[in-house]
Amino acid sequence: MKECHPDNLRNKLAQEHEYATKNVLANNQVEEIQDLLDIKRQLMALEEINNMHVITIQEKDERIKQLMGELGGLQG
């Protein structure tokens, strides 16, 4: 049962980790894991900015409806 020996298991896990890391880097067209972390951080920042813009647009839409209602009341 060589495959159950702790050293063999450790080596197998290390090889699988290295293989998985290489695949992730290749699939994402980056050279280092840190590049992926940087991309993720940038994406999260962009999502936050986008959410703030959505809220601003919703607030402006609500204000436009309110003003249109007031305008309709003045005309009627």
C-alpha positions, 0 to 999 in steps of 0.5 A: 500500500505505497499509495497510502504512505503519508509521504506519497500522499503529501507528494500527490497532493503537492502535484495536484496543487501545482497542476491546479494552480497552473490550470487556473493561471493558464485559464485566466491568462495571468502569470501569478495568483496575485494577479487574479487577486488584483483582478478580483479586487478591481472587479469588486470595486467596479461592482460597488461603483456600479451599485452606487450608480444604480442607486443614484439613477433610481433616486433621480427617477423617483425625483423625476416622478415626483416633479412630474406629479407636481407639474401635473397638479399645477396644470390641472 
